[in-house]
Amino acid sequence: MRARLFLQIASVEARRRLSYRADFWITSAAGFLVEFGALYFLWHAMYRNALQVGGWTLDAMVFYQAAVLLLGKLVRGPEFEGVISQDIYEGGLNRYLVYPLGYLRFKYAQHLGSLLPAALQFVLFGGSFLLFLDLPEGSGVTLAGLGMALGAVAVANLLHFLMSFPLQAVAFWADNVWSLTVAMRLITALLGGILVPLALFPGWARDLLAWTPFPHLFAIPAETLLGRIGPAEWARGLLVGLGWCAAFAAAGRAVWRRGDLQYSGVGI
């Protein structure tokens, strides 16, 4: 019954996200073109007098940026940052106290349902890249690689959700946690491989980052999709990512239990 309810919540959220179709497609296309276009021209300028940067050709870099941006939407999900803290501030948490599903699982079900638009973007925009552009040398998108990448995305999505949860739960004590979520977005974009591939980092930094949660959010899924990560490294990345999921889940429960003791239910 709980599993069926979880899927129903996700289904309702998915339909709600797609209720305004024209607005969705215009916003999606414009947002992706602006974000990818800025990075595209930036890397073109950096490659003006060089054939390779850190062993990456321009074509490889362009494909990596497209992959990491599209997969990043599946990892982050739309508009999740601030939802939990808003429930605490406005007293909206009250109505979840009588639901047959726990608050965290309810929110994660909504979060998964909201990923349907991002999945459509990934299929359509990603398919366009494969259809009109040739894959760079050394990269290869295969069915096996796609399956491994989706597995890495599933772990990354859960990890990102659990990392954000304790930060938003700080709203039990703080008047505004927006700065914490912005800091998390900037740090994960830099150390997770969105702004630049982690392969361009010094060797000692890559070795250190491999044991942190950041590469498992964006870099590992993108490099797996492009065939730059083998099965052994992929499996090791999943294990590390799942370990961090357990750690952040424990931290989130601890913060939530402590904050729930002083929740008044009247909002701020």
C-alpha positions in Angstrom: 0.0 0.0 0.0 2.8 2.4 0.9 4.6 1.7 -2.5 1.3 2.3 -4.4 0.8 5.5 -2.5 4.3 6.6 -3.3 3.8 6.0 -7.0 0.5 7.9 -7.0 2.1 10.9 -5.4 4.9 10.8 -8.0 2.3 10.5 -10.8 0.2 13.5 -9.6 3.4 15.6 -9.3 4.5 14.6 -12.9 1.1 15.6 -14.4 1.1 18.9 -12.5 4.6 19.7 -13.8 3.4 19.2 -17.4 0.0 20.9 -17.1 1.3 24.1 -18.8 2.9 22.5 -21.9 3.7 25.6 -23.9 5.4 27.4 -20.9 7.3 24.2 -20.1 8.8 23.8 -23.6 9.6 27.4 -24.1 11.3 27.7 -20.7 13.1 24.4 -21.2 14.5 25.2 -24.6 15.4 28.8 -23.8 17.1 27.8 -20.5 19.1 25.0 -22.0 20.2 27.1 -25.0 21.3 30.0 -22.8 23.2 27.8 -20.3 24.9 25.6 -22.9 25.5 28.5 -25.3 27.5 30.4 -22.6 29.7 27.4 -21.9 30.0 26.6 -25.6 31.4 30.1 -26.5 33.6 30.1 -23.4 35.3 26.9 -24.3 35.6 28.0 -28.0 37.5 31.0 -26.7 39.8 28.9 -24.5 40.6 26.5 -27.4 41.4 29.3 -29.9 45.1 28.7 -29.7 45.1 25.1 -28.5 44.1 21.7 -29.9 43.7 20.2 -26.5 43.2 21.3 -22.9 44.2 18.7 -20.3 43.9 16.0 -22.9 40.4 17.0 -24.0 39.7 18.1 -27.5 37.1 20.8 -28.1 34.5 18.3 -29.4 35.0 16.2 -26.4 34.5 19.2 -24.1 31.3 20.3 -25.9 29.8 16.8 -25.6 30.8 16.6 -21.9 29.2 19.9 -21.2 26.0 18.9 -22.9 25.9 15.6 -21.1 26.6 17.0 -17.7 24.0 19.8 -18.1 21.2 17.4 -19.1 22.1 14.8 -16.5 22.4 17.5 -13.9 18.7 18.3 -14.4 17.9 14.7 -13.6 20.1 14.9 -10.5 18.9 18.2 -9.1 15.2 18.2 -10.1 13.3 21.4 -10.6 12.7 23.8 -7.8 13.4 21.5 -4.9 15.6 23.8 -3.0 13.5 25.7 -0.6 10.4 23.5 -0.6 11.0 22.0 2.8 12.2 25.2 4.4 9.1 26.9 3.1 6.8 24.3 4.7 8.6 25.0 8.0 8.4 28.8 7.7 4.7 28.9 6.6 3.4 26.1 8.9 2.6 24.0 5.9 4.3 21.1 7.6 1.1 20.6 9.7 -0.9 18.9 7.0 1.7 16.2 6.5 1.4 15.1 10.1 -1.9 13.2 9.3 -0.7 11.7 6.0 -0.2 7.9 5.8 3.3 8.5 4.4 6.2 10.0 6.2 7.1 13.6 5.3 10.5 12.8 3.9 9.2 9.9 1.7 6.3 12.1 0.6 8.7 14.9 -0.5 10.9 12.4 -2.3 7.9 11.0 -4.1 7.1 14.5 -5.3 10.7 15.1 -6.2 10.8 12.0 -8.4 7.5 12.9 -10.1 8.9 16.3 -10.9 11.8 14.7 -12.8 9.6 13.7 -15.8 10.1 17.1 -17.5 13.9 16.7 -17.0 13.7 13.2 -18.5 11.9 14.5 -21.6 14.6 17.2 -22.0 17.3 14.6 -21.7 15.8 12.4 -24.4 15.0 15.1 -26.8 18.0 17.4 -26.4 20.4 14.5 -26.0 19.0 12.8 -29.0 19.5 15.9 -31.0 23.2 16.0 -30.2 23.7 12.4 -31.2 21.6 12.9 -34.4 23.3 16.0 -35.7 26.9 15.9 -34.3 29.6 13.2 -34.5 30.8 11.8 -31.3 34.4 12.9 -30.5 37.2 10.3 -30.7 37.5 8.3 -27.5 33.9 8.7 -26.5 31.1 6.2 -27.2 27.5 6.2 -26.1 26.3 2.6 -25.9 23.2 0.9 -24.4 25.4 -0.6 -21.7 26.9 2.8 -20.9 23.5 4.4 -20.9 22.2 1.8 -18.4 25.2 2.4 -16.2 24.8 6.1 -16.4 21.1 5.9 -15.4 22.1 3.8 -12.4 24.7 6.5 -11.5 22.0 9.2 -11.9 19.6 7.3 -9.6 22.2 7.3 -6.8 23.2 10.9 -7.6 19.6 12.0 -7.4 19.1 10.4 -4.0 22.4 11.8 -2.8 21.6 15.3 -3.9 18.1 15.1 -2.2 19.6 13.9 1.1 22.4 16.5 1.0 19.8 19.3 0.6 17.4 17.9 3.3 19.5 18.7 6.5 20.4 22.2 5.1 16.7 23.0 4.6 15.8 21.6 8.0 18.0 24.3 9.6 14.9 26.4 9.0 13.7 25.2 12.4 16.2 27.6 13.9 17.2 30.1 11.2 15.0 32.7 9.6 16.5 32.1 6.1 18.4 29.2 4.7 18.5 30.4 1.2 22.2 31.3 1.4 23.0 27.6 2.5 21.2 26.2 -0.6 23.0 28.7 -2.9 26.3 27.8 -1.4 25.6 24.1 -1.9 24.7 24.7 -5.6 27.9 26.6 -6.2 30.1 24.1 -4.4 28.5 21.1 -6.1 28.8 22.8 -9.5 32.5 23.4 -9.1 33.6 20.2 -7.3 31.0 18.0 -9.0 32.2 18.7 -12.6 29.6 21.0 -14.0 31.7 24.1 -14.5 34.8 22.1 -15.6 35.6 18.4 -16.0 37.3 17.0 -12.9 39.9 15.5 -15.3 41.4 19.1 -15.5 42.0 19.2 -11.7 45.4 18.3 -10.4 46.0 14.6 -9.7 46.1 15.0 -5.9 42.8 16.9 -6.0 41.1 14.2 -8.1 42.3 11.5 -5.6 40.9 13.5 -2.7 37.6 14.3 -4.4 37.0 10.7 -5.3 36.2 10.0 -1.6 33.8 13.0 -1.3 30.2 13.1 -2.5 30.7 15.7 -5.2 32.0 13.7 -8.2 29.2 11.2 -7.7 26.6 13.9 -8.4 27.5 15.0 -11.9 30.9 14.0 -13.2 30.6 10.2 -12.8 27.2 10.0 -14.5 28.3 12.2 -17.4 31.7 10.4 -17.9 30.0 7.0 -17.7 27.5 8.0 -20.4 30.4 9.1 -22.7 32.3 5.9 -22.2 35.1 7.5 -20.2 34.5 5.3 -17.1 34.8 1.6 -17.0 32.6 -0.9 -15.0 35.0 -1.2 -12.2 35.3 2.5 -11.6 31.6 2.9 -12.0 30.8 0.3 -9.4 33.3 1.8 -7.0 31.7 5.2 -7.5 28.2 3.8 -6.8 29.4 2.2 -3.5 31.0 5.5 -2.4 27.9 7.4 -3.4 25.6 5.0 -1.5 27.8 5.4 1.5 27.4 9.1 1.4 23.6 8.6 1.0 23.6 6.7 4.3 25.7 9.4 6.0 23.5 12.3 4.9 20.3 10.3 5.7 21.5 9.8 9.3 22.4 13.5 9.5 19.0 14.6 8.1 17.1 12.4 10.6 19.1 13.8 13.5 18.5 17.4 12.5 14.9 16.7 11.8 14.2 15.0 15.2 15.9 17.9 17.0 14.0 20.6 15.1 10.7 18.8 15.3 10.8 19.1 19.1 10.5 22.9 18.9 8.2 23.1 15.9 5.1 25.2 16.9 3.0 24.7 13.8 2.1 28.4 13.4 4.8 29.3 10.9 7.3 32.2 11.0 
